[in-house]
Amino acid sequence: MSNLISNWSNIRIVGDTQKEVRGICQDSRKIKSGEIFVARKGDVFDGHHYINEVIHRGVEVILCEYLPHDLHPSVCYLISDKMDSDILHLLKEYYNNPSEHLILTGVTGTNGKTTTATLLFHNFRALGFKCGLISTIRIIIHDHELESTHTTPDLISLYALLNDMVEAGCSHVFMEVSSHALVQNRIAGLKFALAIFTNITQDHLDFHGTMTEYIKGKKKFFDQLEKSSFALINSDDRNSSVMVQNTVAKVYTYAIHSPADFQCKILESDLNGMELRYKNISLYTSLIGEFNAYNLLAVLGSSILLGVEEQEAMQAISSLKPVEGRFEWIKGHSKKLTAVIDYAHTDDAVEKILQSIRSICMPQQRIITVLGCGGNRDKDKRPKMAQAAVLNSDQVILTSDNPRNEEPGDIIEEMENGLTADQKKKTLSIVDRHQAIKTACIIANTNDIILIAGKGHEKYQEIKGKKIPFDDKKEIEELFIQDI
């Protein structure tokens, strides 16, 4: 530890600094003997209250904002009045600036982050690179998979993950960068080779308050890029120019409907995939929908900017498979139904996926949408999501998603408030999500398409503080097997 703090002039030290350090942790439940415990005062919890607990578990170094009353003679206390900068200093020293040894790509935007980051990971793996992935669905260190709990991990966990990726021999890392992470400085000190902006629509206003603050949070990512970095933005999104108006990075664009550095056209699209035209070359993919054309275009542009030959990148992209819970479709049997599982949880995402489904529907096929909204989240988008579903579906079933600490019936009522009397005639309200999906199967006619939106890859429902097993894909597969 004395080596770690040798250039640390602004910190107060109480106790012996001759300690061996085996890691850094701010979660008292997960800390191990030999690790530095970071105790800081948060909005909900005060880490200082857990100092005695971690000392009893063998911790001998505490980084804190104020000195506790009871001091242990065997413990070294590091007292900081600039916790953010001191944690960053400690992480950089201990993990030797891991992003300096990686080609790090971050993806931000309301929709498409998970798909774009995951497709990039698989594309570069197919090209022969050792890669890391940090996403909402999963964290992968080359071929070792870990559970993901946040879109973007906390700063301390993130540095540890990136260090593990360096030690595993990864050359490239692809990660989602959420607006929460940007506002909370969870990517502080990291060097990004490439930053991607997908799009922005209303979301997370429960956290940001206004769209202006939400956009400002996303923009922060591009403001802090270095001159050597690339910024790749979706120029079909009207906020794309705002994102890069103050960046010093080299800016490139991708688009379908406007001129861009990387531009493609959708030639054909059906349930078997799409044919895209990039320059004068056709690219065939099993992915479906215009939004996936955007995702693939971002992957292509990113690959080329990161040094991959154009033809080689396109060949690898053509073999990519859909991402779990993102426009993932399942075929039924006797009624020949098709179910689409998707994470869509904003009105824009619901509208886009339904429009994509409609564009590949046969005239006699109906779209039945099963939709819920999450509890303890942005309430303003609930009526808008219901409106988007009704306007683009033949039948809508409103149900629960992750109600968390709210009553699911109240959430559904708020969704219904966005509908006219005539629109309500196209809807059913069924609180139980299993029954809602089952009802969609019962009322569907042969060849109809059922969209089950909102949860995507999630394998649980959050109800009153508990995570109860629930998997949309498993539910529909079992109903198809039962031939309901």
NORNOR-V901150 format. One record per pair of residues at least 4 apart in sequence whose ideal C-beta (glycine too) atoms are under 6 Angstrom apart, sorted by the first residue. I is the first residue (numbers start at 0). J is the second residue. If there is no record, write none. Layout:
I|J, I|J
This chain:
0|16, 0|18, 0|20, 0|60, 1|16, 3|92, 10|77, 10|79, 11|78, 12|77, 13|76, 14|74, 14|75, 14|76, 15|75, 16|75, 18|59, 18|60, 18|75, 20|35, 21|33, 21|34, 22|34, 23|35, 23|155, 24|30, 24|34, 25|37, 25|155, 27|49, 27|52, 27|53, 30|34, 30|36, 30|53, 32|57, 35|60, 35|62, 36|53, 36|58, 36|61, 37|62, 38|46, 38|47, 38|50, 38|61, 38|63, 39|46, 39|64, 39|82, 40|45, 47|63, 49|53, 50|61, 50|67, 53|58, 54|58, 54|71, 54|74, 59|74, 60|75, 61|76, 62|77, 64|82, 66|78, 79|85, 81|85, 82|86, 87|187, 87|188, 90|94, 90|158, 91|96, 91|188, 94|158, 94|162, 97|161, 97|162, 97|165, 98|103, 98|189, 98|190, 99|190, 100|165, 101|172, 102|171, 102|192, 103|172, 103|191, 103|192, 104|173, 104|193, 105|174, 105|176, 105|191, 105|194, 106|112, 106|115, 106|116, 106|175, 106|195, 107|176, 107|217, 107|220, 108|112, 108|196, 108|197, 108|198, 109|198, 109|199, 109|200, 109|202, 110|198, 110|348, 111|115, 111|197, 111|294, 112|175, 113|117, 113|134, 113|135, 113|136, 114|118, 114|294, 114|322, 114|325, 115|294, 115|297, 116|134, 116|173, 116|175, 117|134, 117|322, 118|122, 118|298, 118|319, 119|173, 119|298, 119|301, 120|130, 120|132, 120|173, 121|319, 122|298, 122|315, 122|316, 123|128, 123|130, 123|171, 124|130, 125|315, 126|315, 128|170, 128|171, 129|141, 129|168, 129|169, 129|170, 130|169, 130|171, 131|140, 131|164, 131|169, 131|172, 132|139, 132|173, 133|138, 133|174, 134|175, 135|150, 136|456, 137|144, 137|147, 138|145, 138|147, 139|144, 140|163, 140|164, 140|167, 141|167, 141|169, 150|175, 150|177, 151|176, 151|177, 151|180, 151|185, 152|156, 152|157, 153|185, 154|185, 164|169, 164|172, 176|180, 176|220, 178|203, 178|216, 178|217, 179|183, 180|185, 180|186, 181|216, 181|219, 181|220, 182|216, 191|228, 193|229, 193|301, 194|220, 194|221, 194|224, 194|230, 195|231, 195|297, 196|232, 196|239, 196|242, 197|233, 198|233, 198|236, 199|238, 200|345, 200|347, 201|380, 202|345, 203|207, 204|377, 204|379, 205|376, 205|377, 207|212, 207|213, 208|212, 214|238, 218|242, 221|230, 221|242, 221|243, 221|246, 222|245, 224|228, 224|246, 224|248, 226|247, 228|248, 229|249, 229|304, 230|243, 230|246, 230|248, 230|250, 231|251, 231|300, 231|301, 232|239, 232|242, 232|243, 232|252, 233|239, 233|253, 234|239, 234|252, 234|254, 234|257, 234|259, 235|254, 235|256, 235|257, 243|250, 251|260, 252|259, 252|260, 253|259, 253|261, 253|296, 253|297, 253|300, 254|259, 254|262, 261|296, 261|300, 263|275, 263|277, 263|296, 264|276, 265|273, 265|275, 265|292, 266|274, 266|276, 267|274, 268|273, 268|359, 269|359, 270|359, 272|284, 272|285, 273|284, 274|281, 274|283, 275|282, 275|292, 276|281, 277|282, 282|313, 282|317, 283|317, 284|317, 286|291, 286|321, 287|326, 288|326, 288|355, 289|355, 290|351, 295|316, 298|316, 299|312, 299|316, 302|307, 302|312, 303|309, 303|312, 307|311, 307|312, 321|326, 321|327, 323|456, 324|340, 324|342, 324|455, 324|456, 326|341, 327|340, 328|337, 328|339, 329|338, 329|475, 330|337, 331|336, 331|479, 333|482, 334|445, 335|445, 335|446, 336|443, 336|447, 337|448, 338|449, 338|475, 339|450, 340|451, 340|471, 340|472, 341|352, 341|452, 341|455, 342|455, 343|348, 343|349, 343|352, 343|452, 344|453, 346|380, 346|383, 346|384, 346|387, 349|384, 349|387, 349|388, 349|452, 350|387, 353|391, 356|366, 356|448, 360|364, 364|446, 364|447, 364|448, 365|393, 365|447, 366|392, 366|393, 366|448, 367|394, 367|439, 367|443, 367|449, 368|388, 368|392, 368|395, 368|450, 369|396, 369|435, 369|436, 369|439, 369|451, 370|388, 370|452, 371|398, 371|399, 371|400, 371|453, 372|381, 372|384, 372|400, 372|410, 372|414, 373|400, 373|401, 374|402, 374|403, 374|405, 374|410, 375|403, 375|404, 380|384, 381|413, 381|414, 382|416, 382|417, 385|414, 385|417, 385|418, 386|417, 388|392, 388|395, 389|395, 389|418, 389|422, 389|425, 394|425, 395|425, 395|426, 396|427, 396|429, 396|435, 396|439, 397|411, 397|414, 397|426, 397|428, 398|429, 398|432, 398|435, 399|407, 399|430, 399|432, 400|453, 401|460, 401|461, 402|407, 402|462, 403|461, 405|409, 405|410, 407|430, 408|430, 411|428, 418|422, 418|423, 429|434, 429|435, 429|438, 436|474, 437|478, 439|449, 440|478, 440|483, 443|447, 451|471, 454|471, 458|470, 459|466, 459|468, 459|469, 460|467, 460|469, 461|466, 462|467, 478|483
